[in-house]
Amino acid sequence: MTVQLDMSDLLIMVDDLRERVVDLDGTSLNIEVRNKEVNSQKAEINRRLLYAAHLAHLVEADIMSHYHRFKGENPPWISVD
C-alpha cells in the first residue's frame, strides 16, 4: 500500500499562522491605562491572539491526521478521499 501525504492545505495554514504571529511580534500597549481607545486596542490584540491559537490547533490536528494516515490507520475523523 502506498500512502501519499498531501500537505498543501496544511502549508497554507502554517503560512497564514506565521504571518499573523509575525504581525503580532513586537506589539506593545500600555495595559494600565483605561480608556475607550486602549480598551479597543486590547480587544483587537486579544482577538488576534485567540485566532492565532485557533489556527495553531488546526495545524496540530491536521498534522495528527496525516500521521494516522501515514500509519495506515483510518480514524473516523479522517475523511477518505
N, C-alpha and C positions, 0 to 999 in steps of 0.2 A: 504494500500500500504506500502510495506517495502522498505526502501532505505538503501543499504549498501555502506558505503564510503570506497573505496579502495584508500588508500593514500600511497601505496608503492612507486610509482614513485615520488611523492612529497617528501617523506623521502629521497630518493636517491639524489634529487636536493638539499635539505636542507643540507645533509651531505657534498655534493660537495662544496656548498657555504661556509659552516663553515670551511672546510679545507682551502679554498682559503683565507678567511678572517684571519684565524689563521696564515697562511703563511705570509700574509702581515703585521700582527701586529708587531710593533717594527721596521719596515723598516725605515731606515734613509738615507738621501742623501743630500749632500751639493748642494742645487739648485742654489747657487750664482756662482759656478764655471761653466765655459762654455768651455767644450772641447768635443771631439767626444765620449769618454767613458762615461762621465756623461750624455750627451745627449741620448746616447743609453740606459743607465740605467733608465733615466727619462721616455723614451718612453715605456720601458718594464713595469715599475710600472704603468704608465698611462693605458696601455693595460689591465693589470691585474685588476686594479680598475674598469675600464669600464665593463669588463666581469663579475666581481662580482656583479656590479649594475644590469647588464642584468639578471643574474641568480636570483637576488632578485625580479625583476619584474616578472619573470616567476613563481616563487614561489607564489607571491601575486596573480597572475592571476589564478593559479591552485587552490589556497585556495578559491578564489571567485567562481570558477566553482563548487567546492564541496559544498559551501554554497548554491548556487542556486539549485543544485541537491537535497540537503537536504530539501530545502523549497518546493520541488516538482515542481519547475519551469524547463522549458526546453528551455533556450535561444538558439538562432541559433548557437552560438559559442561553445556549448557543444555537442560533438558527443555522440549519444546514442549507447551504446554497445549492 
